[in-house]
Amino acid sequence: MDWFISTAAAQTTGAAAQPNPIMSMLPLLLIFIVFYFMLIRPQSKRAKEHRAMLAALEVGNEIATAGGIIGKVTEVGENFVTVEIASNVLVKVQRNTIAQVLPKGTIKGS
């Protein structure tokens, strides 16, 4: 059994060269850059566009909600929007649930 110990001691006696710290951080930096350009930046751009769309919302716009309800805006409040989904059928929805503003005449075409 002594020959195992002497072999292991002989292997650890060699001095290893220290790696460059910049080169060891390079893969992490590259991963962060890729995540920024592929995930973080597009998501923040989409959120900014959604906030601008909600700020420009006005009476008469035709909208689609995230739940799939399509209707015409009849009243705009600070947090809620009243939407007419059929003749004399009004629904109050939260502003954040509005997914998109549709082109004029979309509801009549469907």
ABEGO torsion letter per residue (X at the ends): XAAAAAAAAAAAABBBBBBBAAAAAAAAAAAAAAAAAAAAAAAAAAAAAAAAAAAABBBGBBBBBAAGBBBBBABBBAABBBBBABBGBBBBBBAAABABBBBBGAAAAX
